[in-house]
Amino acid sequence: MSTVRTVESHIVLGYNCNHRCRHCVVQVKRAQSEAGSGNLSTKEAYAAVDMAISNGASKIVLSGGEPTVRTDLPELTAYCLSRGKDVQIQTNGFNVCVVRQICEQNLSSMNRLEIMI
């Protein structure tokens, strides 16, 4: 019997968020992002994905803060999928329009896309 090994790479895109949960585990980091540091640029995010892939990742986990506040998330997700990688987006679910857009844009890859709320 053969088993397929999944190698996950977690990429923290930044700490900006659209909510202020009392239980948030990244509040200290959020203060950094609001001060202008701690968030990956689009170029840095693509470089992180490329590095994860070159290190053998078969699944890219995009998280933050809240990744759906990034305007580049749909394109970044499509990029990961186009490279043949599974993608999980960890979100608080408040930006349902962005989640829907990502799903609609990647219908042919839905078996490789996971939204974790």
C-alpha positions as a printed NumPy array, in Angstrom:
array([[  0.   ,   0.   ,   0.   ],
       [  1.362,   3.381,  -1.024],
       [  0.791,   6.526,   1.004],
       [  0.994,  10.057,  -0.253],
       [  2.788,  12.385,   2.115],
       [  1.45 ,  15.927,   2.37 ],
       [  4.036,  18.542,   3.175],
       [  2.328,  21.713,   4.39 ],
       [  3.943,  25.104,   4.31 ],
       [  2.281,  27.788,   6.416],
       [  2.715,  31.316,   5.107],
       [  1.669,  34.148,   7.395],
       [  0.825,  36.904,   4.928],
       [  0.496,  39.587,   7.573],
       [ -1.4  ,  40.558,  10.672],
       [ -3.967,  43.058,   9.427],
       [ -7.484,  42.021,  10.338],
       [-11.085,  43.14 ,   9.896],
       [-12.171,  42.082,  13.37 ],
       [-11.075,  42.55 ,  16.987],
       [-11.623,  39.187,  18.641],
       [-10.898,  39.081,  22.37 ],
       [ -9.379,  35.64 ,  21.992],
       [ -7.037,  36.649,  19.153],
       [ -3.617,  35.053,  19.451],
       [ -1.919,  37.583,  17.178],
       [ -2.924,  40.91 ,  18.767],
       [  0.684,  41.84 ,  19.544],
       [  1.653,  41.158,  15.942],
       [ -1.343,  43.18 ,  14.731],
       [  0.072,  46.25 ,  16.468],
       [  3.243,  45.788,  14.411],
       [  1.3  ,  45.6  ,  11.165],
       [ -0.705,  48.693,  12.005],
       [  2.605,  50.457,  12.578],
       [  3.621,  49.517,   9.038],
       [  5.651,  46.348,   9.533],
       [  4.906,  42.655,   9.706],
       [  2.952,  42.34 ,   6.444],
       [  4.413,  40.678,   3.374],
       [  4.33 ,  42.672,   0.17 ],
       [  2.842,  40.943,  -2.858],
       [  6.347,  40.283,  -4.168],
       [  7.395,  38.797,  -0.809],
       [  4.255,  36.623,  -0.694],
       [  4.988,  35.171,  -4.143],
       [  8.606,  34.6  ,  -3.12 ],
       [  7.444,  32.778,   0.029],
       [  5.2  ,  30.529,  -2.069],
       [  8.04 ,  29.815,  -4.503],
       [ 10.381,  28.997,  -1.625],
       [  7.81 ,  26.678,  -0.038],
       [  7.373,  24.859,  -3.335],
       [ 11.121,  24.551,  -3.872],
       [ 11.355,  23.072,  -0.363],
       [  8.873,  20.347,  -1.292],
       [  5.53 ,  21.73 ,  -0.111],
       [  2.513,  20.001,  -1.583],
       [  0.047,  22.181,   0.342],
       [  0.243,  25.931,   0.925],
       [ -1.593,  27.29 ,   3.987],
       [ -2.283,  31.033,   3.764],
       [ -3.022,  32.744,   7.057],
       [ -2.41 ,  35.882,   9.032],
       [ -4.168,  38.011,  10.752],
       [ -6.912,  37.851,   8.196],
       [ -5.714,  36.999,   4.668],
       [ -8.983,  38.041,   2.991],
       [ -8.222,  41.717,   3.694],
       [ -5.425,  41.477,   1.124],
       [ -6.367,  42.576,  -2.376],
       [ -3.856,  40.118,  -3.855],
       [ -5.277,  36.99 ,  -2.158],
       [ -7.345,  35.797,  -5.18 ],
       [ -4.319,  36.023,  -7.481],
       [ -1.988,  34.469,  -4.904],
       [ -4.403,  31.572,  -4.425],
       [ -4.701,  31.044,  -8.184],
       [ -0.907,  31.109,  -8.469],
       [ -0.519,  28.341,  -5.875],
       [ -3.175,  26.232,  -7.586],
       [ -1.616,  26.794, -11.008],
       [  1.63 ,  25.386,  -9.61 ],
       [ -0.263,  22.175,  -8.756],
       [ -0.397,  22.765,  -5.016],
       [ -3.271,  22.273,  -2.608],
       [ -4.271,  25.493,  -0.845],
       [ -5.872,  26.14 ,   2.509],
       [ -6.978,  29.653,   3.44 ],
       [ -7.446,  30.224,   7.157],
       [-10.027,  32.978,   7.599],
       [-12.443,  34.365,  10.167],
       [-15.154,  34.199,   7.486],
       [-16.238,  37.845,   7.692],
       [-15.161,  38.669,   4.111],
       [-17.49 ,  36.138,   2.546],
       [-17.451,  38.044,  -0.762],
       [-13.701,  37.49 ,  -1.111],
       [-14.052,  33.807,  -0.222],
       [-16.815,  33.467,  -2.81 ],
       [-14.714,  35.249,  -5.45 ],
       [-11.788,  32.885,  -4.824],
       [-14.055,  29.842,  -5.062],
       [-15.736,  31.067,  -8.243],
       [-12.413,  31.879,  -9.9  ],
       [-11.041,  28.431,  -9.116],
       [-14.015,  26.135,  -9.783],
       [-11.894,  23.681, -11.743],
       [ -9.522,  23.359,  -8.765],
       [-12.061,  23.148,  -5.934],
       [-10.832,  19.672,  -5.021],
       [ -7.515,  21.286,  -4.081],
       [ -8.889,  24.377,  -2.31 ],
       [ -9.867,  24.387,   1.343],
       [-11.362,  27.284,   3.268],
       [-10.907,  26.969,   7.024],
       [-13.108,  29.262,   9.076]])
